[in-house]
Amino acid sequence: MGLQALATTLGSDVTVQLDTAELSLIFQLPFGSQTRMFLHEVARACPGFDSATRDPEFLWLSRYRCAEPEPELPTPLDCNSAPGTWPGCATIGGGGSNFDGLRPNGKGLPMDQNSSDQDKPESLPPRQNKSKSQITDMVRSSTITVSDKAHILSMQKFGLRDTIVKSHLLQKEEDYTYVQNFRFFVGTYNVNGQSPKECLRPWLSEGIEAPDVYCVGFQELDLSKEAFFFHDTPKEEEWFKAVSEGLHPDAKYAKVKLIRLVGIMLLLYVKQEHAAYISEVEAETVGTGIMGRMGNKGGVAIRFQFHNTSICVVNSHLAAHTEENARRNQDYKDICSRMQFYQLDPSLPPLTISKHDVILWLGDLNYRIENMDVEKVKKLIEEKDFQTLYEYDQLKIQVDKKTVFEGFTEGELTFQPTYKYDTGSDDWDTSEKCRAPAWCDRILWKGKNITQLSYQSHMALKTSDHKPVHSLFDIGVRVINDELYRKTLEEIVRSLDKMENANIPSVSLSKREFCFQNVKYMQLQVESFTIHNGQVPCHFEFINKPDEESYCKQWLNANPSRGFLLPDSDVEIELELFVNKTTATKLNSGEDKIEDILVLHLDRGKDYFLPVSGNYLPSCFGSPIHTLCYMREPILDLPLETISELTLMPIQTESNGSQLERPLEIPKELWMMVDYLYRNAVQQEDLFQQPGLRSEFEHIRDYLDTGMIDNLSASNHSVAEALLLFLESLPEPVICYSAYHNCLECSGNYTASKQVISTLPTFHNNVFKYLMAFLQELLKNSAKNHLDENILASIFGSLLLRNPAGHQKLDMMEKKKAQEFIHQFLCNPL
């Protein structure tokens, strides 16, 4: 479609002259993709799209997260269950004992919230035993149990005294624990969307002793569009059943947790006799695919307490293609920063991956062999010269540069690359692309008392174009000696009694005023300070000011916002300032400013007042459509008074003869991005299905806000992502909130749908038609860019049609109606 044809589609003359005073607007076309962090922003802005979407807060940066309940999974079929099997949990394999074996000597079992001693905080009871039903709940729900580390003290209802006891118990952990080795099996398998076709025992159990713990991860469980967009797949149960039947036959195992994000799945099993010592089980997901909600790439993780050792298992599928090293590195960093596990005590900050004693990281990391041609790679493999080949391994190179997996260890690679094979064989890829062999599938670890016993692939399995990999570990776990535990607890309580009437707490602050200069949209700024405590233990917390609902404005966050300090100890507080779509509009209009006062409160002590100030650089992101149409100059070239006036201006359906200069038909920033993509990306493979780079988004934002788009140097994926973020940031969506329900009602009736669009305000109507024309142009190149109407309708349906009820989740029917509405405009003449 040519430029004139596009202009005709809008039915108006959209050519505007551009010189030094004006921006030339010539109707053309473009669209966007996004970056993992932003992805999360967009995802949460359109929560109706994704069942795993969280409430809008920028998880890549913030410490906030809304927990999602895990759907109940059926027990696997033919799973040789014993009479003592936990309800809803898999018991697999021969041997072992029933649930009486879960309570060795009746000791060492963590206490749950239902314990009768919970209402007696001052009694500091010894650790409690559990009934069978309590143990069942313990493994199936992480919200019921508390850590063996001073378990009774994690409840919020307990006060300062109990927090002091807990802190001292953590410090003296070595006094009442000893290290015992347990055998861990860790396995990873990219199954290329296939159903299980062969027994998994050669991978999971042959030639080894029965492990104590199984951690089994899959990638590309299901490659269908239904799994990609709606997250449902029958293959979850198929592979769960296959794994359960493949576990070691000499032991009985209980499924502790299953977590899945589209095609990335992680399973955790333990021997039944160890189940009583598993607690604090939590599972989380992070999508790093396009828009953050697309889980075709990303990670899932399960964290748990085993006896007195915290363990986190991560399964990830990072960005593909040899040249995408930077994107893989970004995926890894996003998973690390956004993967957060809530603790039972809401006063404690969420746990990150790094805050665990043992970390096991597995998955299709997708790092390739670089700077070596395919034939040379195959020759070295044939010669079994893996050491030479390893020198060209991208993961080794990146780890050596300390860009990823810093502090992690990987065993020696003594097996041939696990990718890419012709499915059903051991032959290297013979397709047109002829992918070079690579060690895509890896297992790394971090922590103390970890010994790797084996690390190998399994050529016998031929279901996929990858080969499965496993590693066996002996991991030293801290086990509690009950007698020493009680003795240590009594000593702490006695010493605490002597401190009961101590002086009022007092602290010193390294800094008391904070200024954030030139704050930009979706670009984090951090200021930090240190709290040094005196001689009295104390709780600190940032508290709400009178008549305010939060201790700070929405664009600000203190991390940690509360905590506990032992005598003569320090804590660093980070003040994180981050402007997103929720807060940008009022900062643009001047209704809000970068000004706040934090109140730092000490329990039984004084309050400290910390002023926060700064300035925000207005952006087209977060500005209304009609406002941008009246801005013929870049937003950063306009006086703040003009920006404020235009942002506060009500939506106008017609040019009403006001004193304002004649507006543009559509925002010039939208045109710039569409034009860039129209000229460069209509045939771009995987457009909208691969995120951009965070650093490139920042450049794109700056170019749009200064009008310097001609100097832009960024990938097509980053520009596409920026377009999605732009649409998501609009305070009033392209299809106005008032038309939302009408659109859903007439979805499936194209004539009625067009009538609804015709009632939109002029600028919104123009933008909608412009975007649809561009998307139709992309579909003409679907043979090259691999886009189809369903993909585009799904992505744009959640951005252009937003529920006026805020961030309320959409049910499946509502999601499908929104997609069907957009789908009509992609398949019919405008």
Secondary structure as UniProt FT lines:
FT   HELIX           3..10
FT   HELIX           36..45
FT   TURN            47..48
FT   TURN            51..52
FT   TURN            59..61
FT   TURN            77..78
FT   TURN            83..84
FT   TURN            87..88
FT   STRAND          91..92
FT   HELIX           99..102
FT   HELIX           104..106
FT   TURN            113..114
FT   HELIX           116..119
FT   HELIX           121..123
FT   HELIX           132..140
FT   TURN            142..143
FT   TURN            149..150
FT   HELIX           151..153
FT   TURN            156..157
FT   HELIX           160..171
FT   HELIX           173..176
FT   STRAND          177..190
FT   TURN            192..193
FT   HELIX           201..204
FT   TURN            205..207
FT   STRAND          213..219
FT   HELIX           225..230
FT   HELIX           235..246
FT   TURN            249..250
FT   STRAND          253..261
FT   TURN            262..263
FT   STRAND          264..271
FT   HELIX           272..277
FT   STRAND          278..287
FT   TURN            290..293
FT   TURN            295..296
FT   STRAND          298..306
FT   TURN            307..308
FT   STRAND          309..317
FT   TURN            322..323
FT   HELIX           325..338
FT   STRAND          340..341
FT   TURN            346..347
FT   STRAND          351..352
FT   TURN            353..354
FT   STRAND          358..364
FT   HELIX           374..382
FT   TURN            383..384
FT   HELIX           386..390
FT   TURN            391..392
FT   HELIX           394..400
FT   TURN            401..402
FT   TURN            406..407
FT   TURN            423..424
FT   STRAND          441..447
FT   STRAND          450..457
FT   TURN            459..460
FT   STRAND          469..480
FT   HELIX           482..497
FT   TURN            498..501
FT   STRAND          507..509
FT   STRAND          514..519
FT   STRAND          525..533
FT   STRAND          538..543
FT   TURN            546..547
FT   TURN            554..555
FT   STRAND          556..559
FT   STRAND          562..565
FT   TURN            567..568
FT   STRAND          570..577
FT   HELIX           581..589
FT   STRAND          595..602
FT   TURN            603..604
FT   STRAND          607..616
FT   TURN            621..622
FT   HELIX           625..629
FT   HELIX           635..637
FT   HELIX           640..648
FT   HELIX           668..680
FT   TURN            681..683
FT   TURN            685..689
FT   HELIX           694..706
FT   HELIX           709..711
FT   HELIX           716..729
FT   HELIX           737..739
FT   HELIX           740..745
FT   TURN            746..748
FT   HELIX           750..758
FT   HELIX           762..779
FT   TURN            780..781
FT   HELIX           782..785
FT   HELIX           789..800
FT   TURN            804..805
FT   HELIX           812..827
//
